[in-house]
Amino acid sequence: MELLQSFDQLITNWIELNPGIFSILIIVLSVWEAIWTLLGLWFAARQNQKIWFLLMGILQVVGIIEIIYLATQTRFFKNFNLND
């Protein structure tokens, strides 16, 4: 419990010392989430996949569910290659 409190204090101090960086981080994560959610919802709606659509609409987990959906259920990553 003491470790959790010290971690909480560390985060609180960091946010107080760097409010601009914290705000930018929140904005970047929000945009990241919105992009993946919109892409996932778009593809799920076009393919009439209601379960995936509901999962992505209800659960917000930094785009993880949306990325899994796009990788497994669509051709979104078909030509994606990190070696280029």
PyMOL Python script that loads the backbone (N, CA, C, O; Angstrom):
from pymol import cmd

cmd.read_pdbstr("""\
ATOM      1  N   MET A   1       0.823  -1.194   0.000  1.00  0.00           N
ATOM      2  CA  MET A   1       0.000   0.000   0.000  1.00  0.00           C
ATOM      3  C   MET A   1       0.869   1.261   0.000  1.00  0.00           C
ATOM      4  O   MET A   1       0.550   2.264  -0.637  1.00  0.00           O
ATOM      5  N   GLU A   2       1.977   1.171   0.736  1.00  0.00           N
ATOM      6  CA  GLU A   2       2.874   2.314   0.817  1.00  0.00           C
ATOM      7  C   GLU A   2       3.518   2.609  -0.540  1.00  0.00           C
ATOM      8  O   GLU A   2       3.723   3.770  -0.896  1.00  0.00           O
ATOM      9  N   LEU A   3       3.836   1.553  -1.295  1.00  0.00           N
ATOM     10  CA  LEU A   3       4.412   1.715  -2.628  1.00  0.00           C
ATOM     11  C   LEU A   3       3.430   2.427  -3.550  1.00  0.00           C
ATOM     12  O   LEU A   3       3.818   3.290  -4.338  1.00  0.00           O
ATOM     13  N   LEU A   4       2.153   2.058  -3.445  1.00  0.00           N
ATOM     14  CA  LEU A   4       1.122   2.693  -4.267  1.00  0.00           C
ATOM     15  C   LEU A   4       0.982   4.174  -3.923  1.00  0.00           C
ATOM     16  O   LEU A   4       0.813   5.007  -4.814  1.00  0.00           O
ATOM     17  N   GLN A   5       1.053   4.500  -2.645  1.00  0.00           N
ATOM     18  CA  GLN A   5       0.952   5.900  -2.230  1.00  0.00           C
ATOM     19  C   GLN A   5       2.154   6.710  -2.706  1.00  0.00           C
ATOM     20  O   GLN A   5       2.005   7.860  -3.117  1.00  0.00           O
ATOM     21  N   SER A   6       3.347   6.112  -2.651  1.00  0.00           N
ATOM     22  CA  SER A   6       4.529   6.842  -3.116  1.00  0.00           C
ATOM     23  C   SER A   6       4.480   7.034  -4.633  1.00  0.00           C
ATOM     24  O   SER A   6       4.899   8.075  -5.140  1.00  0.00           O
ATOM     25  N   PHE A   7       3.967   6.028  -5.362  1.00  0.00           N
ATOM     26  CA  PHE A   7       3.806   6.161  -6.808  1.00  0.00           C
ATOM     27  C   PHE A   7       2.794   7.258  -7.121  1.00  0.00           C
ATOM     28  O   PHE A   7       3.007   8.069  -8.022  1.00  0.00           O
ATOM     29  N   ASP A   8       1.695   7.279  -6.375  1.00  0.00           N
ATOM     30  CA  ASP A   8       0.675   8.310  -6.556  1.00  0.00           C
ATOM     31  C   ASP A   8       1.264   9.700  -6.303  1.00  0.00           C
ATOM     32  O   ASP A   8       0.985  10.640  -7.047  1.00  0.00           O
ATOM     33  N   GLN A   9       2.064   9.825  -5.270  1.00  0.00           N
ATOM     34  CA  GLN A   9       2.698  11.109  -4.957  1.00  0.00           C
ATOM     35  C   GLN A   9       3.680  11.510  -6.057  1.00  0.00           C
ATOM     36  O   GLN A   9       3.759  12.685  -6.416  1.00  0.00           O
ATOM     37  N   LEU A  10       4.424  10.549  -6.593  1.00  0.00           N
ATOM     38  CA  LEU A  10       5.367  10.818  -7.681  1.00  0.00           C
ATOM     39  C   LEU A  10       4.637  11.341  -8.917  1.00  0.00           C
ATOM     40  O   LEU A  10       5.063  12.324  -9.524  1.00  0.00           O
ATOM     41  N   ILE A  11       3.541  10.685  -9.285  1.00  0.00           N
ATOM     42  CA  ILE A  11       2.758  11.113 -10.448  1.00  0.00           C
ATOM     43  C   ILE A  11       2.158  12.496 -10.207  1.00  0.00           C
ATOM     44  O   ILE A  11       2.188  13.354 -11.089  1.00  0.00           O
ATOM     45  N   THR A  12       1.619  12.706  -9.024  1.00  0.00           N
ATOM     46  CA  THR A  12       1.022  14.004  -8.693  1.00  0.00           C
ATOM     47  C   THR A  12       2.060  15.119  -8.781  1.00  0.00           C
ATOM     48  O   THR A  12       1.782  16.182  -9.337  1.00  0.00           O
ATOM     49  N   ASN A  13       3.242  14.887  -8.240  1.00  0.00           N
ATOM     50  CA  ASN A  13       4.308  15.894  -8.309  1.00  0.00           C
ATOM     51  C   ASN A  13       4.722  16.157  -9.747  1.00  0.00           C
ATOM     52  O   ASN A  13       4.927  17.309 -10.130  1.00  0.00           O
ATOM     53  N   TRP A  14       4.848  15.102 -10.552  1.00  0.00           N
ATOM     54  CA  TRP A  14       5.251  15.264 -11.951  1.00  0.00           C
ATOM     55  C   TRP A  14       4.229  16.096 -12.716  1.00  0.00           C
ATOM     56  O   TRP A  14       4.594  16.971 -13.501  1.00  0.00           O
ATOM     57  N   ILE A  15       2.936  15.819 -12.484  1.00  0.00           N
ATOM     58  CA  ILE A  15       1.879  16.573 -13.170  1.00  0.00           C
ATOM     59  C   ILE A  15       1.911  18.043 -12.753  1.00  0.00           C
ATOM     60  O   ILE A  15       1.732  18.929 -13.589  1.00  0.00           O
ATOM     61  N   GLU A  16       2.137  18.303 -11.468  1.00  0.00           N
ATOM     62  CA  GLU A  16       2.191  19.688 -10.996  1.00  0.00           C
ATOM     63  C   GLU A  16       3.392  20.433 -11.577  1.00  0.00           C
ATOM     64  O   GLU A  16       3.305  21.631 -11.846  1.00  0.00           O
ATOM     65  N   LEU A  17       4.507  19.735 -11.772  1.00  0.00           N
ATOM     66  CA  LEU A  17       5.707  20.376 -12.317  1.00  0.00           C
ATOM     67  C   LEU A  17       5.667  20.516 -13.837  1.00  0.00           C
ATOM     68  O   LEU A  17       6.324  21.399 -14.389  1.00  0.00           O
ATOM     69  N   ASN A  18       4.907  19.660 -14.520  1.00  0.00           N
ATOM     70  CA  ASN A  18       4.867  19.633 -15.986  1.00  0.00           C
ATOM     71  C   ASN A  18       3.434  19.645 -16.513  1.00  0.00           C
ATOM     72  O   ASN A  18       3.042  18.714 -17.217  1.00  0.00           O
ATOM     73  N   PRO A  19       2.648  20.658 -16.196  1.00  0.00           N
ATOM     74  CA  PRO A  19       1.245  20.630 -16.643  1.00  0.00           C
ATOM     75  C   PRO A  19       1.099  20.687 -18.159  1.00  0.00           C
ATOM     76  O   PRO A  19       0.159  20.109 -18.704  1.00  0.00           O
ATOM     77  N   GLY A  20       2.004  21.368 -18.848  1.00  0.00           N
ATOM     78  CA  GLY A  20       1.923  21.461 -20.305  1.00  0.00           C
ATOM     79  C   GLY A  20       2.162  20.121 -20.971  1.00  0.00           C
ATOM     80  O   GLY A  20       1.434  19.739 -21.887  1.00  0.00           O
ATOM     81  N   ILE A  21       3.181  19.403 -20.513  1.00  0.00           N
ATOM     82  CA  ILE A  21       3.487  18.085 -21.080  1.00  0.00           C
ATOM     83  C   ILE A  21       2.345  17.118 -20.803  1.00  0.00           C
ATOM     84  O   ILE A  21       1.978  16.325 -21.670  1.00  0.00           O
ATOM     85  N   PHE A  22       1.785  17.177 -19.603  1.00  0.00           N
ATOM     86  CA  PHE A  22       0.665  16.300 -19.261  1.00  0.00           C
ATOM     87  C   PHE A  22      -0.533  16.584 -20.158  1.00  0.00           C
ATOM     88  O   PHE A  22      -1.199  15.654 -20.612  1.00  0.00           O
ATOM     89  N   SER A  23      -0.811  17.852 -20.415  1.00  0.00           N
ATOM     90  CA  SER A  23      -1.931  18.213 -21.293  1.00  0.00           C
ATOM     91  C   SER A  23      -1.702  17.710 -22.714  1.00  0.00           C
ATOM     92  O   SER A  23      -2.619  17.183 -23.344  1.00  0.00           O
ATOM     93  N   ILE A  24      -0.485  17.871 -23.215  1.00  0.00           N
ATOM     94  CA  ILE A  24      -0.165  17.383 -24.558  1.00  0.00           C
ATOM     95  C   ILE A  24      -0.307  15.870 -24.621  1.00  0.00           C
ATOM     96  O   ILE A  24      -0.829  15.337 -25.601  1.00  0.00           O
ATOM     97  N   LEU A  25       0.150  15.175 -23.588  1.00  0.00           N
ATOM     98  CA  LEU A  25       0.032  13.713 -23.539  1.00  0.00           C
ATOM     99  C   LEU A  25      -1.431  13.278 -23.586  1.00  0.00           C
ATOM    100  O   LEU A  25      -1.772  12.337 -24.302  1.00  0.00           O
ATOM    101  N   ILE A  26      -2.282  13.940 -22.845  1.00  0.00           N
ATOM    102  CA  ILE A  26      -3.712  13.619 -22.845  1.00  0.00           C
ATOM    103  C   ILE A  26      -4.312  13.870 -24.225  1.00  0.00           C
ATOM    104  O   ILE A  26      -5.104  13.062 -24.709  1.00  0.00           O
ATOM    105  N   ILE A  27      -3.946  14.971 -24.858  1.00  0.00           N
ATOM    106  CA  ILE A  27      -4.470  15.287 -26.195  1.00  0.00           C
ATOM    107  C   ILE A  27      -4.014  14.251 -27.211  1.00  0.00           C
ATOM    108  O   ILE A  27      -4.815  13.782 -28.019  1.00  0.00           O
ATOM    109  N   VAL A  28      -2.731  13.889 -27.180  1.00  0.00           N
ATOM    110  CA  VAL A  28      -2.202  12.892 -28.121  1.00  0.00           C
ATOM    111  C   VAL A  28      -2.900  11.548 -27.932  1.00  0.00           C
ATOM    112  O   VAL A  28      -3.294  10.916 -28.912  1.00  0.00           O
ATOM    113  N   LEU A  29      -3.056  11.107 -26.689  1.00  0.00           N
ATOM    114  CA  LEU A  29      -3.743   9.839 -26.433  1.00  0.00           C
ATOM    115  C   LEU A  29      -5.208   9.893 -26.862  1.00  0.00           C
ATOM    116  O   LEU A  29      -5.745   8.901 -27.355  1.00  0.00           O
ATOM    117  N   SER A  30      -5.849  11.022 -26.682  1.00  0.00           N
ATOM    118  CA  SER A  30      -7.247  11.165 -27.098  1.00  0.00           C
ATOM    119  C   SER A  30      -7.387  11.094 -28.611  1.00  0.00           C
ATOM    120  O   SER A  30      -8.305  10.453 -29.122  1.00  0.00           O
ATOM    121  N   VAL A  31      -6.489  11.746 -29.323  1.00  0.00           N
ATOM    122  CA  VAL A  31      -6.527  11.694 -30.791  1.00  0.00           C
ATOM    123  C   VAL A  31      -6.237  10.279 -31.273  1.00  0.00           C
ATOM    124  O   VAL A  31      -6.912   9.780 -32.174  1.00  0.00           O
ATOM    125  N   TRP A  32      -5.231   9.621 -30.675  1.00  0.00           N
ATOM    126  CA  TRP A  32      -4.895   8.231 -31.005  1.00  0.00           C
ATOM    127  C   TRP A  32      -6.133   7.348 -30.842  1.00  0.00           C
ATOM    128  O   TRP A  32      -6.477   6.586 -31.745  1.00  0.00           O
ATOM    129  N   GLU A  33      -6.795   7.450 -29.699  1.00  0.00           N
ATOM    130  CA  GLU A  33      -7.994   6.649 -29.418  1.00  0.00           C
ATOM    131  C   GLU A  33      -9.095   6.950 -30.421  1.00  0.00           C
ATOM    132  O   GLU A  33      -9.739   6.031 -30.928  1.00  0.00           O
ATOM    133  N   ALA A  34      -9.316   8.218 -30.711  1.00  0.00           N
ATOM    134  CA  ALA A  34     -10.391   8.602 -31.633  1.00  0.00           C
ATOM    135  C   ALA A  34     -10.155   8.060 -33.037  1.00  0.00           C
ATOM    136  O   ALA A  34     -11.086   7.576 -33.680  1.00  0.00           O
ATOM    137  N   ILE A  35      -8.925   8.138 -33.513  1.00  0.00           N
ATOM    138  CA  ILE A  35      -8.622   7.638 -34.859  1.00  0.00           C
ATOM    139  C   ILE A  35      -8.919   6.153 -34.960  1.00  0.00           C
ATOM    140  O   ILE A  35      -9.611   5.720 -35.882  1.00  0.00           O
ATOM    141  N   TRP A  36      -8.401   5.359 -34.014  1.00  0.00           N
ATOM    142  CA  TRP A  36      -8.612   3.903 -34.078  1.00  0.00           C
ATOM    143  C   TRP A  36     -10.076   3.541 -33.871  1.00  0.00           C
ATOM    144  O   TRP A  36     -10.585   2.627 -34.520  1.00  0.00           O
ATOM    145  N   THR A  37     -10.757   4.250 -32.971  1.00  0.00           N
ATOM    146  CA  THR A  37     -12.172   3.962 -32.737  1.00  0.00           C
ATOM    147  C   THR A  37     -12.995   4.261 -33.986  1.00  0.00           C
ATOM    148  O   THR A  37     -13.830   3.450 -34.386  1.00  0.00           O
ATOM    149  N   LEU A  38     -12.769   5.405 -34.597  1.00  0.00           N
ATOM    150  CA  LEU A  38     -13.525   5.752 -35.803  1.00  0.00           C
ATOM    151  C   LEU A  38     -13.245   4.781 -36.947  1.00  0.00           C
ATOM    152  O   LEU A  38     -14.170   4.384 -37.656  1.00  0.00           O
ATOM    153  N   LEU A  39     -11.990   4.395 -37.137  1.00  0.00           N
ATOM    154  CA  LEU A  39     -11.669   3.416 -38.180  1.00  0.00           C
ATOM    155  C   LEU A  39     -12.360   2.081 -37.915  1.00  0.00           C
ATOM    156  O   LEU A  39     -12.966   1.493 -38.811  1.00  0.00           O
ATOM    157  N   GLY A  40     -12.263   1.613 -36.678  1.00  0.00           N
ATOM    158  CA  GLY A  40     -12.892   0.344 -36.327  1.00  0.00           C
ATOM    159  C   GLY A  40     -14.401   0.381 -36.475  1.00  0.00           C
ATOM    160  O   GLY A  40     -14.993  -0.546 -37.027  1.00  0.00           O
ATOM    161  N   LEU A  41     -15.027   1.438 -35.992  1.00  0.00           N
ATOM    162  CA  LEU A  41     -16.480   1.562 -36.107  1.00  0.00           C
ATOM    163  C   LEU A  41     -16.913   1.655 -37.568  1.00  0.00           C
ATOM    164  O   LEU A  41     -17.929   1.078 -37.954  1.00  0.00           O
ATOM    165  N   TRP A  42     -16.151   2.374 -38.372  1.00  0.00           N
ATOM    166  CA  TRP A  42     -16.468   2.515 -39.794  1.00  0.00           C
ATOM    167  C   TRP A  42     -16.466   1.153 -40.486  1.00  0.00           C
ATOM    168  O   TRP A  42     -17.425   0.802 -41.172  1.00  0.00           O
ATOM    169  N   PHE A  43     -15.391   0.390 -40.305  1.00  0.00           N
ATOM    170  CA  PHE A  43     -15.301  -0.914 -40.956  1.00  0.00           C
ATOM    171  C   PHE A  43     -16.353  -1.884 -40.423  1.00  0.00           C
ATOM    172  O   PHE A  43     -16.944  -2.636 -41.198  1.00  0.00           O
ATOM    173  N   ALA A  44     -16.595  -1.878 -39.114  1.00  0.00           N
ATOM    174  CA  ALA A  44     -17.594  -2.779 -38.538  1.00  0.00           C
ATOM    175  C   ALA A  44     -18.990  -2.444 -39.054  1.00  0.00           C
ATOM    176  O   ALA A  44     -19.772  -3.350 -39.344  1.00  0.00           O
ATOM    177  N   ALA A  45     -19.308  -1.176 -39.170  1.00  0.00           N
ATOM    178  CA  ALA A  45     -20.628  -0.781 -39.674  1.00  0.00           C
ATOM    179  C   ALA A  45     -20.781  -1.161 -41.146  1.00  0.00           C
ATOM    180  O   ALA A  45     -21.836  -1.650 -41.551  1.00  0.00           O
ATOM    181  N   ARG A  46     -19.754  -0.943 -41.935  1.00  0.00           N
ATOM    182  CA  ARG A  46     -19.828  -1.267 -43.364  1.00  0.00           C
ATOM    183  C   ARG A  46     -19.956  -2.764 -43.611  1.00  0.00           C
ATOM    184  O   ARG A  46     -20.545  -3.184 -44.607  1.00  0.00           O
ATOM    185  N   GLN A  47     -19.400  -3.573 -42.700  1.00  0.00           N
ATOM    186  CA  GLN A  47     -19.473  -5.022 -42.859  1.00  0.00           C
ATOM    187  C   GLN A  47     -20.602  -5.638 -42.031  1.00  0.00           C
ATOM    188  O   GLN A  47     -20.707  -6.860 -41.930  1.00  0.00           O
ATOM    189  N   ASN A  48     -21.442  -4.789 -41.441  1.00  0.00           N
ATOM    190  CA  ASN A  48     -22.604  -5.221 -40.662  1.00  0.00           C
ATOM    191  C   ASN A  48     -22.215  -6.186 -39.539  1.00  0.00           C
ATOM    192  O   ASN A  48     -22.887  -7.194 -39.322  1.00  0.00           O
ATOM    193  N   GLN A  49     -21.138  -5.877 -38.834  1.00  0.00           N
ATOM    194  CA  GLN A  49     -20.670  -6.699 -37.719  1.00  0.00           C
ATOM    195  C   GLN A  49     -21.061  -6.015 -36.411  1.00  0.00           C
ATOM    196  O   GLN A  49     -20.298  -5.233 -35.844  1.00  0.00           O
ATOM    197  N   LYS A  50     -22.263  -6.329 -35.952  1.00  0.00           N
ATOM    198  CA  LYS A  50     -22.855  -5.625 -34.814  1.00  0.00           C
ATOM    199  C   LYS A  50     -22.112  -5.867 -33.501  1.00  0.00           C
ATOM    200  O   LYS A  50     -21.972  -4.947 -32.694  1.00  0.00           O
ATOM    201  N   ILE A  51     -21.634  -7.095 -33.277  1.00  0.00           N
ATOM    202  CA  ILE A  51     -20.927  -7.395 -32.023  1.00  0.00           C
ATOM    203  C   ILE A  51     -19.646  -6.559 -31.919  1.00  0.00           C
ATOM    204  O   ILE A  51     -19.385  -5.940 -30.887  1.00  0.00           O
ATOM    205  N   TRP A  52     -18.857  -6.546 -32.987  1.00  0.00           N
ATOM    206  CA  TRP A  52     -17.641  -5.741 -32.990  1.00  0.00           C
ATOM    207  C   TRP A  52     -17.980  -4.259 -32.811  1.00  0.00           C
ATOM    208  O   TRP A  52     -17.301  -3.548 -32.071  1.00  0.00           O
ATOM    209  N   PHE A  53     -19.024  -3.801 -33.486  1.00  0.00           N
ATOM    210  CA  PHE A  53     -19.425  -2.401 -33.390  1.00  0.00           C
ATOM    211  C   PHE A  53     -19.749  -2.046 -31.935  1.00  0.00           C
ATOM    212  O   PHE A  53     -19.307  -1.012 -31.434  1.00  0.00           O
ATOM    213  N   LEU A  54     -20.517  -2.897 -31.263  1.00  0.00           N
ATOM    214  CA  LEU A  54     -20.876  -2.644 -29.866  1.00  0.00           C
ATOM    215  C   LEU A  54     -19.656  -2.695 -28.954  1.00  0.00           C
ATOM    216  O   LEU A  54     -19.501  -1.849 -28.073  1.00  0.00           O
ATOM    217  N   LEU A  55     -18.786  -3.688 -29.163  1.00  0.00           N
ATOM    218  CA  LEU A  55     -17.580  -3.778 -28.341  1.00  0.00           C
ATOM    219  C   LEU A  55     -16.735  -2.514 -28.453  1.00  0.00           C
ATOM    220  O   LEU A  55     -16.283  -1.965 -27.449  1.00  0.00           O
ATOM    221  N   MET A  56     -16.531  -2.065 -29.675  1.00  0.00           N
ATOM    222  CA  MET A  56     -15.709  -0.869 -29.875  1.00  0.00           C
ATOM    223  C   MET A  56     -16.406   0.388 -29.365  1.00  0.00           C
ATOM    224  O   MET A  56     -15.746   1.320 -28.905  1.00  0.00           O
ATOM    225  N   GLY A  57     -17.715   0.418 -29.441  1.00  0.00           N
ATOM    226  CA  GLY A  57     -18.451   1.578 -28.969  1.00  0.00           C
ATOM    227  C   GLY A  57     -18.498   1.680 -27.460  1.00  0.00           C
ATOM    228  O   GLY A  57     -18.541   2.780 -26.909  1.00  0.00           O
ATOM    229  N   ILE A  58     -18.489   0.526 -26.780  1.00  0.00           N
ATOM    230  CA  ILE A  58     -18.611   0.514 -25.316  1.00  0.00           C
ATOM    231  C   ILE A  58     -17.248   0.532 -24.629  1.00  0.00           C
ATOM    232  O   ILE A  58     -17.028   1.305 -23.697  1.00  0.00           O
ATOM    233  N   LEU A  59     -16.337  -0.318 -25.089  1.00  0.00           N
ATOM    234  CA  LEU A  59     -15.032  -0.445 -24.444  1.00  0.00           C
ATOM    235  C   LEU A  59     -14.015   0.493 -25.090  1.00  0.00           C
ATOM    236  O   LEU A  59     -13.789   0.442 -26.299  1.00  0.00           O
ATOM    237  N   GLN A  60     -13.423   1.326 -24.292  1.00  0.00           N
ATOM    238  CA  GLN A  60     -12.391   2.244 -24.770  1.00  0.00           C
ATOM    239  C   GLN A  60     -11.076   1.882 -24.090  1.00  0.00           C
ATOM    240  O   GLN A  60     -10.867   2.204 -22.920  1.00  0.00           O
ATOM    241  N   VAL A  61     -10.187   1.209 -24.826  1.00  0.00           N
ATOM    242  CA  VAL A  61      -8.932   0.730 -24.247  1.00  0.00           C
ATOM    243  C   VAL A  61      -7.764   1.170 -25.130  1.00  0.00           C
ATOM    244  O   VAL A  61      -7.013   0.326 -25.621  1.00  0.00           O
ATOM    245  N   VAL A  62      -7.604   2.454 -25.335  1.00  0.00           N
ATOM    246  CA  VAL A  62      -6.489   3.034 -26.086  1.00  0.00           C
ATOM    247  C   VAL A  62      -6.333   2.414 -27.470  1.00  0.00           C
ATOM    248  O   VAL A  62      -5.216   2.271 -27.967  1.00  0.00           O
ATOM    249  N   GLY A  63      -7.426   2.055 -28.078  1.00  0.00           N
ATOM    250  CA  GLY A  63      -7.390   1.567 -29.450  1.00  0.00           C
ATOM    251  C   GLY A  63      -7.037   0.106 -29.623  1.00  0.00           C
ATOM    252  O   GLY A  63      -6.968  -0.371 -30.755  1.00  0.00           O
ATOM    253  N   ILE A  64      -6.810  -0.630 -28.532  1.00  0.00           N
ATOM    254  CA  ILE A  64      -6.373  -2.024 -28.649  1.00  0.00           C
ATOM    255  C   ILE A  64      -7.433  -2.879 -29.320  1.00  0.00           C
ATOM    256  O   ILE A  64      -7.114  -3.638 -30.235  1.00  0.00           O
ATOM    257  N   ILE A  65      -8.681  -2.778 -28.893  1.00  0.00           N
ATOM    258  CA  ILE A  65      -9.752  -3.584 -29.492  1.00  0.00           C
ATOM    259  C   ILE A  65      -9.920  -3.224 -30.959  1.00  0.00           C
ATOM    260  O   ILE A  65     -10.120  -4.104 -31.797  1.00  0.00           O
ATOM    261  N   GLU A  66      -9.842  -1.944 -31.274  1.00  0.00           N
ATOM    262  CA  GLU A  66      -9.994  -1.505 -32.654  1.00  0.00           C
ATOM    263  C   GLU A  66      -8.871  -2.038 -33.540  1.00  0.00           C
ATOM    264  O   GLU A  66      -9.116  -2.462 -34.669  1.00  0.00           O
ATOM    265  N   ILE A  67      -7.646  -2.017 -33.032  1.00  0.00           N
ATOM    266  CA  ILE A  67      -6.509  -2.531 -33.799  1.00  0.00           C
ATOM    267  C   ILE A  67      -6.653  -4.034 -34.016  1.00  0.00           C
ATOM    268  O   ILE A  67      -6.375  -4.530 -35.108  1.00  0.00           O
ATOM    269  N   ILE A  68      -7.085  -4.763 -32.988  1.00  0.00           N
ATOM    270  CA  ILE A  68      -7.311  -6.211 -33.132  1.00  0.00           C
ATOM    271  C   ILE A  68      -8.373  -6.464 -34.189  1.00  0.00           C
ATOM    272  O   ILE A  68      -8.208  -7.334 -35.044  1.00  0.00           O
ATOM    273  N   TYR A  69      -9.460  -5.709 -34.132  1.00  0.00           N
ATOM    274  CA  TYR A  69     -10.523  -5.879 -35.129  1.00  0.00           C
ATOM    275  C   TYR A  69     -10.000  -5.607 -36.537  1.00  0.00           C
ATOM    276  O   TYR A  69     -10.209  -6.414 -37.444  1.00  0.00           O
ATOM    277  N   LEU A  70      -9.328  -4.488 -36.721  1.00  0.00           N
ATOM    278  CA  LEU A  70      -8.834  -4.128 -38.052  1.00  0.00           C
ATOM    279  C   LEU A  70      -7.820  -5.151 -38.568  1.00  0.00           C
ATOM    280  O   LEU A  70      -7.764  -5.414 -39.770  1.00  0.00           O
ATOM    281  N   ALA A  71      -7.027  -5.724 -37.677  1.00  0.00           N
ATOM    282  CA  ALA A  71      -6.023  -6.703 -38.096  1.00  0.00           C
ATOM    283  C   ALA A  71      -6.633  -8.059 -38.423  1.00  0.00           C
ATOM    284  O   ALA A  71      -6.124  -8.767 -39.291  1.00  0.00           O
ATOM    285  N   THR A  72      -7.718  -8.435 -37.742  1.00  0.00           N
ATOM    286  CA  THR A  72      -8.266  -9.782 -37.923  1.00  0.00           C
ATOM    287  C   THR A  72      -9.488  -9.845 -38.823  1.00  0.00           C
ATOM    288  O   THR A  72      -9.727 -10.878 -39.449  1.00  0.00           O
ATOM    289  N   GLN A  73     -10.261  -8.787 -38.909  1.00  0.00           N
ATOM    290  CA  GLN A  73     -11.538  -8.854 -39.601  1.00  0.00           C
ATOM    291  C   GLN A  73     -11.592  -8.057 -40.906  1.00  0.00           C
ATOM    292  O   GLN A  73     -12.570  -8.159 -41.648  1.00  0.00           O
ATOM    293  N   THR A  74     -10.568  -7.277 -41.192  1.00  0.00           N
ATOM    294  CA  THR A  74     -10.584  -6.453 -42.406  1.00  0.00           C
ATOM    295  C   THR A  74      -9.260  -6.602 -43.154  1.00  0.00           C
ATOM    296  O   THR A  74      -8.362  -7.321 -42.716  1.00  0.00           O
ATOM    297  N   ARG A  75      -9.158  -5.921 -44.272  1.00  0.00           N
ATOM    298  CA  ARG A  75      -7.912  -5.902 -45.048  1.00  0.00           C
ATOM    299  C   ARG A  75      -7.124  -4.617 -44.791  1.00  0.00           C
ATOM    300  O   ARG A  75      -6.268  -4.241 -45.592  1.00  0.00           O
ATOM    301  N   PHE A  76      -7.407  -3.959 -43.701  1.00  0.00           N
ATOM    302  CA  PHE A  76      -6.787  -2.671 -43.394  1.00  0.00           C
ATOM    303  C   PHE A  76      -5.262  -2.768 -43.345  1.00  0.00           C
ATOM    304  O   PHE A  76      -4.568  -1.885 -43.851  1.00  0.00           O
ATOM    305  N   PHE A  77      -4.736  -3.838 -42.737  1.00  0.00           N
ATOM    306  CA  PHE A  77      -3.295  -4.020 -42.605  1.00  0.00           C
ATOM    307  C   PHE A  77      -2.738  -4.992 -43.643  1.00  0.00           C
ATOM    308  O   PHE A  77      -1.635  -5.509 -43.468  1.00  0.00           O
ATOM    309  N   LYS A  78      -3.464  -5.244 -44.696  1.00  0.00           N
ATOM    310  CA  LYS A  78      -3.074  -6.252 -45.688  1.00  0.00           C
ATOM    311  C   LYS A  78      -1.678  -6.006 -46.249  1.00  0.00           C
ATOM    312  O   LYS A  78      -0.872  -6.935 -46.304  1.00  0.00           O
ATOM    313  N   ASN A  79      -1.379  -4.810 -46.655  1.00  0.00           N
ATOM    314  CA  ASN A  79      -0.086  -4.496 -47.265  1.00  0.00           C
ATOM    315  C   ASN A  79       0.863  -3.785 -46.304  1.00  0.00           C
ATOM    316  O   ASN A  79       1.831  -3.159 -46.735  1.00  0.00           O
ATOM    317  N   PHE A  80       0.588  -3.878 -45.016  1.00  0.00           N
ATOM    318  CA  PHE A  80       1.416  -3.213 -44.014  1.00  0.00           C
ATOM    319  C   PHE A  80       2.712  -3.994 -43.821  1.00  0.00           C
ATOM    320  O   PHE A  80       2.679  -5.186 -43.515  1.00  0.00           O
ATOM    321  N   ASN A  81       3.862  -3.321 -44.001  1.00  0.00           N
ATOM    322  CA  ASN A  81       5.146  -3.989 -43.887  1.00  0.00           C
ATOM    323  C   ASN A  81       6.128  -3.045 -43.209  1.00  0.00           C
ATOM    324  O   ASN A  81       6.380  -1.946 -43.703  1.00  0.00           O
ATOM    325  N   LEU A  82       6.682  -3.474 -42.077  1.00  0.00           N
ATOM    326  CA  LEU A  82       7.617  -2.632 -41.342  1.00  0.00           C
ATOM    327  C   LEU A  82       9.006  -2.607 -41.966  1.00  0.00           C
ATOM    328  O   LEU A  82       9.820  -1.752 -41.616  1.00  0.00           O
ATOM    329  N   ASN A  83       9.291  -3.522 -42.875  1.00  0.00           N
ATOM    330  CA  ASN A  83      10.634  -3.631 -43.444  1.00  0.00           C
ATOM    331  C   ASN A  83      10.866  -2.713 -44.635  1.00  0.00           C
ATOM    332  O   ASN A  83      11.973  -2.695 -45.174  1.00  0.00           O
ATOM    333  N   ASP A  84       9.882  -1.964 -45.059  1.00  0.00           N
ATOM    334  CA  ASP A  84      10.057  -1.069 -46.217  1.00  0.00           C
ATOM    335  C   ASP A  84      10.830   0.166 -45.865  1.00  0.00           C
ATOM    336  O   ASP A  84      11.061   1.016 -46.726  1.00  0.00           O
TER     337      ASP A  84
END
""", "prot")
cmd.dss("prot")
cmd.show_as("cartoon", "prot")
cmd.util.cbc("prot")
cmd.orient("prot")
